[in-house]
Amino acid sequence: MNSSRVVDQFVTISLSTITWGRSATPLLTLRTTEFTERPHVGQQHDHTHRMGLLLAARTSTLTDHF
């Protein structure tokens, strides 16, 4: 299962799964679009960034629920 949705012009949410052994692990990713930051101490030029957050959940080997 893989799906992405643009929430607004700045944030994208993605939901996918990866498989380790016999269990699937859901992944939720929140990601901003690239943005330009002005130079600060020690930098001479504008530079770009993208920020994000990755959340993953694994089920216990002893139970079938989170």
C-alpha positions in Angstrom: 0.0 0.0 0.0 1.5 3.3 -1.1 -0.4 6.6 -1.2 0.5 10.3 -1.2 -1.6 13.4 -0.7 -0.6 17.1 -1.0 -2.2 18.8 2.0 -1.4 22.3 0.8 1.4 23.9 -1.2 3.9 23.3 1.6 3.2 19.8 3.0 2.9 16.3 1.5 1.7 13.3 3.5 2.7 9.8 2.4 1.6 6.4 3.8 3.3 3.3 2.8 4.5 -0.1 4.2 7.7 -2.0 4.3 8.1 -5.6 5.1 10.6 -7.1 7.6 10.4 -10.9 7.7 6.7 -11.8 7.8 5.3 -8.6 9.1 4.4 -5.3 7.4 5.4 -2.0 9.0 3.3 1.1 8.3 5.3 4.3 7.6 3.9 7.8 7.7 6.0 10.6 6.2 5.3 14.3 6.5 7.4 16.4 4.2 7.6 20.1 3.3 8.3 21.4 -0.2 11.8 22.9 -0.6 12.2 26.4 0.7 15.0 28.9 0.4 16.7 30.4 3.4 18.8 33.5 3.4 22.5 33.2 4.3 23.4 33.2 8.0 26.7 33.1 10.0 29.4 31.3 8.0 27.4 31.1 4.7 27.7 33.4 1.7 24.7 32.4 -0.4 21.0 31.5 -0.1 20.4 27.8 0.4 17.5 25.4 0.2 16.0 23.0 2.8 13.3 20.4 3.0 12.1 19.3 6.3 10.3 16.0 7.1 9.2 13.6 9.8 9.1 9.8 9.4 7.0 7.7 11.8 7.1 3.9 11.8 5.2 1.3 13.9 6.0 -2.3 14.5 3.7 -4.8 16.1 5.0 -6.9 19.0 5.9 -10.5 18.2 3.8 -11.5 21.2 0.5 -9.8 20.2 -1.4 -8.9 17.0 -2.1 -5.3 17.9 -0.2 -2.1 18.3 
